[in-house]
Amino acid sequence: MASNRFDLKYRGTKCLNCEFPLDKSDRYCPNCGQSNSTKKLKFDDFFSEFFSGLLAYDSRFQRTLRVLLFSPGKISKDYIRGKRMCYANPFRFYLSSSIIFFLIWGFTNSFDNIQPIPDADEVAREIEKDSIDANIPKLVATPMGNLNLDSITQKQKQRNLKSYKEIYVPSGELDTLSYLKAGNKKFNIFSRFYKEKSIRSAETAMDSLSYPQTNYNHWLYKKAVDWNTVKNNPGLFFNYFVNKLPFIIFFYLPVFALFIWLLYVRRPFNYMEHLIFAFHVQTTFFIVYALALLLDYVSGNWAFTVANLIFPFYLYKAMRNFYEQRRVKTIVKFALLNFIFFILAGVATIISILASFAIY
């Protein structure tokens, strides 16, 4: 920042940010750290402040990245011992690396080729059609003459295509069912109604079906519409879900850190220190696999396989160095943590997909 901003003539006796009393000799506020200057900002001041902050973060970024990758467990140990100014904040660094990883994932992978989810009726029709085609000739002789099989197949298709009216249940009868059964019944009716009528407006649909105009009915009808959209183009939902994964994992890791704490309950670490370790390890995962994705994209399918070998070894070394336990104990806990991680990840994935679809 321009040196003339710190001239004595621009220094105040009170911090403009926190109103802490200052002396003319104070270049910065001892309470909040803001510079002691009353001079109005100029264009060059703005860029000087921007680049000074960027370069300061860049030096911490390089140091954090170097120690994180090549000294497993050291950065977590340093951070909990108070050496924090030389490293990037573990939570911010995690978010940055996760967003970059999923951007690279989206660039190198695509969900556009995912096939539409077949409708149950369509599957039943195809199975029945194949059965008829395999066992019955195209023309069947009858006393009235030859019967065209295509007309039989067409009638069978019409019979399989159930109208919403065939499964329709009045609102009064739905009230006698349990909450889950009524919701499932409504969803099926709404889905059939939308496929037949192509009406997206929930209010119009409720009027046509003679159902009350409640928020729950409107939301459930919208989900029935969304489900039909997702079935026809699953890639849309998967892209939406992947965009939310950095934040989903961000809230998943504190739950996983609780199990780490339970596993190392006899070690002199509190919950937050386990959480910092978990964030550093997950950040390393994103960095290693982001590099693997880029290398595979430009030079073939070998880097991802190498990453699958490197990262488990890195995790073992990080646990050994951070928790300072013997090899046998570390290996046993390594296996237990991976088992717990995949179980929790499976549960979290199901919950996250359902929650994502609910707000889709």
Summary of the structure (lengths in Angstrom):
residues: 360
radius of gyration: 31.1
end to end distance: 45.9
largest distance: 113.9
contacts: 946
relative contact order: 0.09
helix: 71%
strand: 3%
